[in-house]
């Protein structure tokens, strides 16, 4: 591997001529590739062989011409954005560069007879194409939603989060808070949902500004309860798909809730008011009959 920087001399026609030479043993093969900060060369490389010890080997010339550059910036300036350049005219072409401290980038030299397109990405930012090859950068935000029943974290709560900018997300909490990252600044509507519980607040609208980390705490209070059971045949085989009803028997108990047994025959009926007598029964029209024979 041999690398050397050479200087050019201006000819009468206004062109610069760059010459180079190097010593080499005979019968050596070389691939020669000229590289410049602003020139492109045709051909890109040449292969030559040093044939003897006495006569110098002449390498055919390269023709260089100024290349074009694709330049741009982020607004506001963001350092460390990965900018990728591709060309629909040459699908194999892919060049990348990282923006500097001023949020600027410059990719080249490039052939000026091709079309180019650029994309930009950085974790925690929304980058939208602006004028020319510039990008408008928005730092994304983070939202953490916790639901507690007293001192305990409440699992199984369905939390609905939506925004005025089209964001929609329904997530069921499991053993911890809901953490949403990469949120675009805007107004967000939060609503926790779970049968047998009341929530404070029942819903919440908040404005999330750019780059902020917002925490929302919701208090849950149990206002209804469940009953569990299992449905089996006379020989103890679990009965799946059976509908079990709970009906209030008191004057002030207008309860009518139901649950369906799973593959193990177990059911759960939610939403039962406290201090209310109920009657639990299996709906005969909803029992799966065994196959005949």
C-alpha positions in Angstrom: 0.0 0.0 0.0 1.5 3.3 -1.1 -0.1 6.8 -0.8 1.3 10.1 -1.9 -0.1 13.6 -2.2 0.9 15.4 -5.4 0.8 19.0 -6.5 -0.5 20.2 -9.8 1.1 22.6 -12.4 -1.1 24.9 -14.4 -0.8 24.4 -18.2 -1.4 27.1 -20.8 -4.9 26.0 -21.5 -5.9 26.6 -17.8 -5.9 23.0 -16.7 -3.9 21.6 -13.8 -1.7 18.7 -14.5 -0.8 16.4 -11.6 2.2 14.1 -12.0 3.5 11.4 -9.7 6.2 8.8 -9.6 7.4 6.0 -7.3 10.2 3.4 -7.1 9.2 -0.2 -7.4 10.8 -3.6 -7.9 10.2 -5.3 -11.3 7.1 -7.5 -11.9 4.9 -5.8 -9.3 1.2 -5.2 -9.9 -0.5 -2.0 -8.8 -4.0 -0.6 -8.7 -3.8 3.2 -8.9 -6.7 5.3 -7.6 -6.6 9.1 -7.5 -8.5 10.8 -4.7 -9.3 14.5 -4.3 -11.4 16.6 -2.0 -13.3 18.2 -4.9 -12.5 16.3 -8.1 -13.9 13.1 -9.6 -11.7 11.0 -11.9 -12.3 9.0 -15.0 -11.5 6.1 -14.9 -11.8 5.7 -11.1 -8.8 3.3 -11.1 -6.1 1.9 -13.3 -4.1 -1.3 -13.0 -0.5 -1.4 -14.1 2.5 -3.7 -13.9 6.2 -2.7 -13.5 7.8 -4.8 -16.3 11.6 -4.1 -16.0 14.4 -2.5 -14.1 15.6 0.0 -16.8 12.6 1.6 -18.5 10.0 3.4 -16.4 6.4 2.2 -16.6 4.1 4.9 -17.9 0.6 4.8 -16.4 -2.2 6.2 -18.7 -3.6 9.5 -17.5 -6.7 10.1 -15.4 -9.1 12.9 -16.4 -10.4 14.9 -13.4 -13.4 17.2 -13.2 -15.0 19.2 -10.4 -17.7 17.3 -8.5 -20.9 18.6 -7.0 -21.7 18.7 -3.3 -25.0 18.1 -1.4 -25.0 20.4 1.6 -27.5 21.2 4.3 -28.2 21.8 8.0 -30.6 21.2 10.8 -32.7 24.0 12.3 -32.0 24.4 15.2 -28.4 23.1 15.0 -28.2 19.5 16.2 -24.9 17.7 16.3 -24.7 13.9 15.6 -27.5 13.6 13.1 -26.9 10.7 10.7 -27.5 12.0 7.1 -27.9 9.3 4.4 -27.5 10.2 0.7 -28.9 7.9 -2.0 -29.6 8.2 -5.7 -32.6 6.7 -7.6 -30.3 6.6 -10.7 -27.7 4.4 -8.9 -29.5 2.2 -6.3 -26.2 0.8 -5.0 -25.0 4.3 -4.0 -25.2 5.1 -0.3 -23.1 7.7 1.5 -23.5 8.8 5.1 -22.2 11.7 7.2 -22.7 13.0 10.7 -23.7 16.7 11.2 -21.1 18.9 13.0 -21.5 21.1 16.0 -23.3 23.6 13.9 -25.7 21.0 12.5 -24.2 21.2 9.1 -23.2 18.5 6.6 -21.6 18.3 3.2 -21.4 15.2 1.1 -19.2 15.0 -2.1 -17.7 15.3 -4.5 -20.5 13.7 -6.5 -21.4 13.3 -10.2 -23.5 16.2 -11.3 -25.5 14.2 -13.8 -27.3 12.1 -11.1 -30.3 12.9 -8.9 -29.8 12.7 -5.2 -32.0 12.4 -2.1 -31.1 12.7 1.6 -32.7 11.4 4.8 -31.8 12.2 8.4 -32.2 10.4 11.7 -31.2 10.7 15.4 -32.6 8.9 18.4 -34.9 11.3 20.4 -35.5 13.7 17.5 -38.1 14.1 14.8 -36.4 15.4 11.6 -38.6 16.7 8.8 -37.3 17.7 5.4 -37.2 21.5 5.0 -36.1 23.7 2.1 -33.5 22.3 -0.3 -31.5 19.7 1.7 -32.2 21.2 5.2 -34.1 19.5 8.0 -36.2 20.9 10.8 -35.4 19.2 14.1 -37.8 18.7 17.0 -36.6 17.1 20.2 -39.1 14.4 21.2 -40.6 14.1 24.7 -41.3 11.4 27.2 -44.4 10.6 29.2 -44.6 8.3 32.2 -48.0 7.3 33.6 -48.3 5.5 37.0 -51.5 4.0 38.4 -51.6 3.2 42.2 -54.2 1.7 44.5 -52.9 3.1 47.8 -49.3 2.2 48.1 -49.5 -0.6 45.5 -49.0 -0.4 41.7 -52.2 -1.5 40.0 -51.7 -3.9 37.1 -54.2 -4.7 34.4 -55.3 -1.1 33.8 -55.9 -0.1 30.2 -54.5 3.3 29.6 -55.7 5.2 26.5 -53.4 8.0 25.3 -54.2 10.2 22.2 -53.2 13.5 20.9 -54.5 16.3 18.6 -51.8 15.3 16.1 -53.1 11.8 15.4 -51.2 9.9 18.1 -53.2 6.9 19.4 -52.0 4.2 21.9 -53.9 1.8 24.2 -51.7 -0.1 26.6 -52.5 -2.4 29.5 -50.2 -1.9 32.5 -48.2 -4.8 33.7 -46.2 -4.6 36.9 -45.1 -1.0 36.5 -45.8 2.4 34.9 -46.4 3.1 31.3 -43.5 4.8 29.6 -44.0 6.5 26.2 -41.0 7.9 24.4 -40.5 9.7 21.1 -43.6 11.9 21.6 -44.1 14.9 19.4 -44.9 18.1 21.4 -48.6 18.8 21.6 -51.8 18.3 23.6 -52.4 14.7 24.9 -55.5 13.2 26.4 -55.1 10.4 29.0 -57.8 8.1 30.3 -57.4 5.0 32.5 -60.0 2.2 32.2 -60.6 -0.8 34.4 -63.8 -2.4 35.6 -64.4 -2.2 39.4 -62.2 0.9 39.9 -62.7 4.6 39.9 -59.7 6.8 39.0 -58.6 10.2 40.1 -58.4 12.0 37.7 -60.8 10.0 35.5 -59.2 11.6 32.5 -56.6 14.3 32.0 -55.6 16.7 29.2 -52.0 18.0 29.3 -49.7 19.9 27.0 -46.3 18.4 26.5 -43.6 20.8 25.3 -40.5 19.9 23.2 -37.9 17.7 24.9 -39.7 17.4 28.3 -40.1 14.4 30.5 -43.6 14.5 32.0 -44.9 12.3 34.8 -48.6 11.7 35.5 -49.8 9.8 38.6 -53.3 8.4 38.8 -55.0 7.2 42.1 -57.3 4.2 41.8 -60.1 3.3 44.3 -61.9 0.0 44.2 -65.7 0.4 44.0 -66.8 -3.1 42.9 -65.6 -6.7 43.3 -65.5 -10.0 41.5 -66.6 -13.6 42.2 -64.8 -16.6 40.9 -65.8 -20.2 40.3 -65.5 -23.3 38.1 -68.0 -25.1 36.0 -67.6 -28.9 35.5 -69.6 -31.8 34.3 -70.8 -34.5 36.7 -67.6 -36.5 36.1 -65.4 -33.4 36.9 -64.6 -32.4 33.3 -64.1 -28.6 32.9 -66.9 -27.0 30.9 -65.4 -24.3 28.7 -67.5 -21.5 27.0 -70.3 -21.6 29.6 -71.9 -18.3 30.4 -72.3 -17.7 34.2 -74.7 -14.9 35.4 -74.8 -13.0 38.6 -78.2 -11.4 39.4 -78.9 -9.2 42.4 -81.6 -10.4 44.7 -82.2 -7.4 47.0 -84.5 -4.5 46.3 -81.6 -2.1 45.8 -79.5 -4.6 44.0 -80.0 -4.3 40.2 -76.9 -6.2 39.4 -76.8 -8.2 36.2 -73.3 -9.3 35.2 -71.9 -12.3 33.5 -68.6 -14.2 32.7 -67.6 -17.0 30.4 -65.6 -20.0 31.5 -62.2 -20.6 29.9 -60.7 -23.9 28.8 -60.2 -24.9 32.4 -63.8 -24.2 33.3 -62.9 -21.2 35.5 -65.0 -18.0 35.2 -64.7 -14.5 36.7 -67.7 -12.1 37.0 -66.6 -8.5 37.5 -68.4 -5.3 38.6 -70.3 -6.7 41.6 -71.4 -4.0 44.1 -70.4 -4.5 47.8 -73.1 -5.4 50.3 -75.4 -6.8 47.6 -76.8 -10.3 47.7 -76.5 -12.1 44.3 -77.5 -15.4 42.8 -75.0 -17.1 40.5 -76.2 -19.5 37.8 -75.2 -21.0 34.5 -77.3 -20.0 31.5 -78.6 -23.3 30.1 -78.8 -21.9 26.6 -75.1 -21.1 26.7 -73.8 -24.6 27.7 -71.9 -26.5 25.1 -73.5 -29.9 24.7 -71.2 -32.9 24.2 -71.2 -34.5 20.8 -73.9 -37.2 20.2 -72.8 -40.8 20.4 
